[in-house]
Amino acid sequence: MSLELNEAVGSAAGKIWSFLSHNGQASASKLVENTGLDRNDVQRAIGWLAREGKLKVERKGKNELFRLAAE
């Protein structure tokens, strides 16, 4: 991953972490609507946070809801 992309994904992950910290669980669509990030950036950031063990995923029907993992 290039340094520029790495920084962009890290920044997006920070926005998502902050949103979830203040608002609780959310779907990817809700994250797109409320963070100003596009869908690709949200998906990359979700992967980043999941890889670091900072997210939990819950399935509700066809939807996936993301929340911060307990620290």
C-alpha positions as CSV (number, residue, x, y, z in Angstrom):
1,M,0.0,0.0,0.0
2,S,1.4,3.4,-0.9
3,L,2.1,5.9,1.8
4,E,-0.5,8.2,0.4
5,L,-3.2,5.5,0.4
6,N,-2.1,4.3,3.8
7,E,-2.5,7.8,5.2
8,A,-5.9,8.2,3.5
9,V,-7.2,4.9,4.9
10,G,-5.8,5.7,8.4
11,S,-7.6,9.1,8.3
12,A,-10.9,7.4,7.2
13,A,-10.5,4.8,10.0
14,G,-10.1,7.6,12.5
15,K,-13.3,9.3,11.2
16,I,-15.3,6.0,11.5
17,W,-13.8,5.2,14.9
18,S,-14.9,8.7,16.1
19,F,-18.4,8.4,14.7
20,L,-18.9,4.9,16.3
21,S,-17.5,6.2,19.6
22,H,-20.0,9.0,19.7
23,N,-23.0,7.3,18.0
24,G,-22.8,3.6,18.7
25,Q,-23.3,0.9,16.0
26,A,-23.9,1.7,12.4
27,S,-24.2,0.1,9.0
28,A,-21.8,0.9,6.2
29,S,-24.4,3.0,4.5
30,K,-24.9,5.1,7.7
31,L,-21.2,5.6,7.9
32,V,-21.1,6.8,4.3
33,E,-24.0,9.2,5.0
34,N,-22.6,10.6,8.2
35,T,-18.8,10.7,7.8
36,G,-18.5,12.3,4.3
37,L,-16.4,9.4,3.1
38,D,-17.3,7.5,0.0
39,R,-18.3,3.8,0.1
40,N,-14.8,2.6,-1.0
41,D,-13.1,4.6,1.8
42,V,-15.6,3.3,4.3
43,Q,-15.0,-0.3,3.3
44,R,-11.2,0.1,3.4
45,A,-11.4,1.8,6.8
46,I,-13.6,-1.0,8.2
47,G,-11.0,-3.5,7.0
48,W,-8.3,-1.5,8.7
49,L,-10.2,-1.3,12.0
50,A,-11.2,-4.9,11.9
51,R,-7.6,-6.0,11.3
52,E,-6.6,-4.1,14.4
53,G,-9.3,-5.8,16.4
54,K,-11.1,-2.5,17.0
55,L,-14.5,-3.5,15.4
56,K,-17.2,-6.0,16.0
57,V,-19.6,-7.0,13.3
58,E,-23.2,-8.0,13.9
59,R,-25.5,-9.4,11.2
60,K,-29.2,-8.4,11.2
61,G,-30.9,-9.9,8.2
62,K,-29.0,-8.7,5.2
63,N,-27.4,-5.8,7.1
64,E,-24.1,-5.7,8.9
65,L,-23.8,-3.4,11.8
66,F,-20.4,-2.2,13.0
67,R,-19.5,-1.2,16.6
68,L,-16.3,-0.6,18.5
69,A,-14.8,-3.6,20.2
70,A,-14.6,-3.3,24.0
71,E,-11.2,-2.3,25.0
